[in-house]
Amino acid sequence: MPLGLDRSNFFAEKVKTLEKSLRSRDERVAGLETENAMLYLKLAQLRGHLQASRNQANASEDASDRHTVYRTHIMTRTGEMRREVQTLKKELSSVRGLALELPRQMERSLQRANNVLQHHDNVMQSHTSNITVLADQVGQMQLSLSEMTERHAKEKKRRQELHNVLMELRGNIRVHCRLRPLMEFDCGNEDLASLGRQGTKSEVVVHPVDDENLCVRTHKQNKVFEYERVYNPSESQEMLFEEVQPMLTSLLDGYNICIMAYGQTGSGKTHTMLGSHRDDEYSPSQDPHPDEGVIPRATRELFRLIEEKTPGSHAVEVSVVEIYNNDIRDLLSKDPNAKHDVVTGADGSLNFPTIICKPVDTVYNVMCLVQRGLRTRRESATMVHEHSSRSHLVVTLTVVSQAPSFFSLPRTTSTETLNLDGGKKGRGATLTHSQTWSGDQMAGMLQQTPPAPATPTVRTKLQLVDLAGSECVGMSGVKGVALREASYINKSLSALADVLGALAEHRGHVPYRNARLTHFLQDSIGGDAKLLVLLCVSPAQRYVTESLQCLGFGQRARQVQRGPTKRRLPSSVEKVESAHSSQTRRASSASSPSR
Ligand SMILES: Nc1ncnc2c1ncn2[C@@H]1O[C@H](COP(=O)(O)OP(=O)(O)OP(=O)(O)O)[C@@H](O)[C@H]1O
């Protein structure tokens, strides 16, 4: 190397070369760095692939594990199933054996069943023929039973009718007996829980036997009583009235009717005649009520019968009377304490001139007047039951009929001659009749104006009597005024029994005048009316003495024969008849002065 310039050139050249190699080296470094970066990138990609492959490998490993487990399970199940199949095969072979045996067994059973069936068929055939024979016999027996029942019912009805005719001809008093249900007050002072128990006061000793007989059964005696009808405790007001109803038709045929309830205190007389209620609470109803008694029912029936007749041909009047302490009191009067008397007419007929008769034309009218009367009726509490009637109550419905209607003649405007005794020989009374009454005529008649001679009238009466209760004074526990009332009641009832006794024995003298009760009811009891006595009886041992007395009274009443009941004749003819009968009476009184 040259010194001086050469050296610097050299160095410059050298620097240039070095710079050049540096630059190429830098470029090379940059190229390598770029390559390096590319390689890094590729490495990262490869790492990603590697990770994914690893994951895949892991998943495959898991799947392989699961597969192994599943396979093991399958293998186990296959083993089990193989064993099961083995068992089933064994069972199948035994079932096959059975299946082969079963038809043979079935065949044998079927054969046996067929044999049994055959046997049963034979038995059935013989039974069927027996049953047919028996059914024929039963049919015949049923036929003859129903024939017999029908014949029996007809015979019974015929017997009843004949009995009624006989009773009517002999003038017998009809006696029905109603046995009431056991009531709480039958216990007296004993515990209510003992009601009806044997050995207590309320033990039932009166028993219905059938619809005509009843029996009193105590440790001392067994006694049977027979009446025209016996009502057991379950028979309703309606059933009782069904038996009473036929009597009422004769009212419009010209006969007087008297229905009288008799019995000891608390035995059900007021219940039977009116219905159950306290007297002062009695409220008449416009419509029929299942609990109502004989008075409202008979009134309703009377108006029903009248409705069937020619309009305006009948009129009705009502009076309400009580007999209290042997005094007759008019319960419709402004002065109910005024005493009234029975007046005997010249012809022997009984009249009550001072007693008010109110014209009525509906059931409601009648029952309102009865209610008015009941408010005044004497009543005081006794120890037997709280609302005991202390007087005899008599409701009288008088029917004023235009004569032709009850003689069943055709309605006519012409004047005709009628045979009044319906064809019976020997009486031959005649009358004439004309048209039906006008309202004015009827009103005039109700004020007791004598009807025009051309319009003869007939007055028939329906007496409905609720007697005061017969009682044993010791039992009723009364004193003072009540004791006096009780003794009057007992006296009047024994006077009634005496009258029946005298009538039953056909005594010359019948003591009607011994009590106002018998005097007031003389016509009805003595034969002028069809009389029905309704005996009311308690079933309890407590009242057995009173019940026996009441039943005995009924027996005595049944024995009375009063001769045929008198039919009422039209007013004009009645005068002729009464003149005739008073002549007869005068003639007979010469031989029998006491009657
Ligand atoms: N057949 C019956 N069915 C249901 N209850 C009845 C019957 N008979 C009577 N009674 C009841 O017995 C009680 C007494 O009856 P009721 O007042 O009619 O007797 P009574 O004979 O009129 O008594 P008294 O003479 O003292 O007035 C009443 O509470 C009544 O309701």
The ligand as an SDF file (V2000), in Angstrom:
LIG
                    3D

 31 33  0  0  0  0  0  0  0  0999 V2000
 -155.5330  -37.3140   66.3900 N   0  0  0  0  0  0  0  0  0  0  0  0
 -154.6500  -36.4150   66.8560 C   0  0  0  0  0  0  0  0  0  0  0  0
 -153.5090  -36.1800   66.1790 N   0  0  0  0  0  0  0  0  0  0  0  0
 -152.6120  -35.2760   66.6210 C   0  0  0  0  0  0  0  0  0  0  0  0
 -152.7550  -34.5600   67.7430 N   0  0  0  0  0  0  0  0  0  0  0  0
 -153.8600  -34.7310   68.4600 C   0  0  0  0  0  0  0  0  0  0  0  0
 -154.8740  -35.6750   68.0640 C   0  0  0  0  0  0  0  0  0  0  0  0
 -155.8490  -35.6340   68.9620 N   0  0  0  0  0  0  0  0  0  0  0  0
 -155.4930  -34.7230   69.8850 C   0  0  0  0  0  0  0  0  0  0  0  0
 -154.3030  -34.1750   69.5880 N   0  0  0  0  0  0  0  0  0  0  0  0
 -153.5930  -33.1670   70.3790 C   0  0  0  0  0  0  0  0  0  0  0  0
 -153.8320  -33.4280   71.7580 O   0  0  0  0  0  0  0  0  0  0  0  0
 -154.0460  -32.2240   72.4660 C   0  0  0  0  0  0  0  0  0  0  0  0
 -155.3950  -32.2500   73.1780 C   0  0  0  0  0  0  0  0  0  0  0  0
 -156.3920  -32.3650   72.1750 O   0  0  0  0  0  0  0  0  0  0  0  0
 -157.7650  -31.5540   72.2390 P   0  0  0  0  0  0  0  0  0  0  0  0
 -157.5810  -30.1510   72.6950 O   0  0  0  0  0  0  0  0  0  0  0  0
 -158.4380  -31.7620   70.9550 O   0  0  0  0  0  0  0  0  0  0  0  0
 -158.4530  -32.3490   73.4060 O   0  0  0  0  0  0  0  0  0  0  0  0
 -159.9480  -32.2010   73.9340 P   0  0  0  0  0  0  0  0  0  0  0  0
 -160.4960  -33.5580   74.0560 O   0  0  0  0  0  0  0  0  0  0  0  0
 -160.7050  -31.2330   73.0880 O   0  0  0  0  0  0  0  0  0  0  0  0
 -159.6940  -31.6140   75.3660 O   0  0  0  0  0  0  0  0  0  0  0  0
 -160.7360  -30.7170   76.2630 P   0  0  0  0  0  0  0  0  0  0  0  0
 -161.9570  -31.4850   76.4500 O   0  0  0  0  0  0  0  0  0  0  0  0
 -160.0040  -30.5430   77.5370 O   0  0  0  0  0  0  0  0  0  0  0  0
 -160.9160  -29.4640   75.5090 O   0  0  0  0  0  0  0  0  0  0  0  0
 -153.9530  -31.0880   71.4730 C   0  0  0  0  0  0  0  0  0  0  0  0
 -152.6540  -30.5490   71.5510 O   0  0  0  0  0  0  0  0  0  0  0  0
 -154.1460  -31.7630   70.1450 C   0  0  0  0  0  0  0  0  0  0  0  0
 -153.4200  -31.0920   69.1440 O   0  0  0  0  0  0  0  0  0  0  0  0
  1  2  1  0
  2  3  1  0
  2  7  2  0
  3  4  2  0
  4  5  1  0
  5  6  2  0
  6  7  1  0
  6 10  1  0
  7  8  1  0
  8  9  2  0
  9 10  1  0
 10 11  1  0
 11 12  1  0
 11 30  1  0
 12 13  1  0
 13 14  1  0
 13 28  1  0
 14 15  1  0
 15 16  1  0
 16 17  2  0
 16 18  1  0
 16 19  1  0
 19 20  1  0
 20 21  2  0
 20 22  1  0
 20 23  1  0
 23 24  1  0
 24 25  2  0
 24 26  1  0
 24 27  1  0
 28 29  1  0
 28 30  1  0
 30 31  1  0
M  END
$$$$
